[in-house]
Amino acid sequence: MLNSLAANGQWVVITGQNLQNAVHISFNGVPASFNSALLSQNNAVVQIPAMTFTTIDTSKLYTIEYTTTGGTTIFNFKLGPAAPVITAISNVFANPGDSVFLYGTDLVLGQSLSYGG
């Protein structure tokens, strides 16, 4: 169980049982580096790795995989891209059929876009 919502690069504390013998920890399928000195029986302090959400296996999205010498557990953790932000548009007065280019950040995993109604 994690105590907070986190983002890439942040340090989190994973709370549970039998955490001291970790051999692999991954967030969204992306392996995290960790220091065994920051692992104890009931807590693990781990930095969330940098990740490119467009390359993540979506079947592993929103999960943490924690492997110790005793086995592996996978649990849900809401770590996804930030909300999309549109910073520029190529032509706000485009006619039907014209190409329009959007520029911004975190424009991944989108399923639809409505422009001009």
VENKA-V45214 format. One record per residue. N is the residue number from 0. RES is the residue in three letters. NEAR is the number of other ideal C-beta (glycine too) atoms within 12 Angstrom. D_LAST is the distance of its C-alpha to the last C-alpha in Angstrom with 1 decimal. Layout:
# VENKA-V45214
n=(N N)
res=(RES RES)
near=(NEAR NEAR)
d_last=(D_LAST D_LAST)
This chain:
# VENKA-V45214
n=(0 1 2 3 4 5 6 7 8 9 10 11 12 13 14 15 16 17 18 19 20 21 22 23 24 25 26 27 28 29 30 31 32 33 34 35 36 37 38 39 40 41 42 43 44 45 46 47 48 49 50 51 52 53 54 55 56 57 58 59 60 61 62 63 64 65 66 67 68 69 70 71 72 73 74 75 76 77 78 79 80 81 82 83 84 85 86 87 88 89 90 91 92 93 94 95 96 97 98 99 100 101 102 103 104 105 106 107 108 109 110 111 112 113 114 115 116)
res=(MET LEU ASN SER LEU ALA ALA ASN GLY GLN TRP VAL VAL ILE THR GLY GLN ASN LEU GLN ASN ALA VAL HIS ILE SER PHE ASN GLY VAL PRO ALA SER PHE ASN SER ALA LEU LEU SER GLN ASN ASN ALA VAL VAL GLN ILE PRO ALA MET THR PHE THR THR ILE ASP THR SER LYS LEU TYR THR ILE GLU TYR THR THR THR GLY GLY THR THR ILE PHE ASN PHE LYS LEU GLY PRO ALA ALA PRO VAL ILE THR ALA ILE SER ASN VAL PHE ALA ASN PRO GLY ASP SER VAL PHE LEU TYR GLY THR ASP LEU VAL LEU GLY GLN SER LEU SER TYR GLY GLY)
near=(19 29 15 16 14 25 24 23 16 19 23 31 22 36 21 23 18 22 31 23 20 35 19 24 39 31 40 36 26 27 23 35 19 30 15 18 10 21 27 20 14 15 22 35 27 35 24 31 26 19 25 15 28 15 16 25 16 16 11 23 25 24 26 37 29 36 22 24 15 14 15 18 23 20 20 17 31 18 34 26 26 16 14 20 15 20 13 14 18 15 14 14 11 15 10 10 6 14 12 19 16 21 14 18 15 20 21 21 20 17 8 7 13 9 18 13 4)
d_last=(42.1 40.4 40.4 37.2 33.8 34.2 32.7 34.2 37.5 38.1 41.3 41.3 44.1 44.2 46.4 48.2 51.6 53.5 51.2 54.1 54.6 51.2 51.2 47.5 44.4 40.8 37.3 34.6 37.4 38.1 41.7 42.5 45.7 47.8 51.2 53.5 55.0 51.8 52.1 54.1 54.9 52.0 49.6 48.1 46.6 44.3 41.9 38.6 38.4 35.9 33.5 30.9 28.4 27.4 31.0 31.7 32.8 30.1 32.8 34.4 31.2 31.9 35.6 38.8 41.8 45.1 48.3 51.8 55.2 55.0 51.7 48.0 45.4 41.6 39.4 35.8 34.6 31.0 31.0 27.8 25.7 24.4 20.8 18.6 18.2 16.3 18.8 17.7 15.4 17.2 15.2 12.4 12.8 12.9 13.1 12.2 14.9 15.6 16.2 14.5 16.5 15.8 18.9 19.9 22.1 22.3 19.5 21.5 21.3 17.5 16.4 12.7 9.9 6.2 5.5 3.8 0.0)
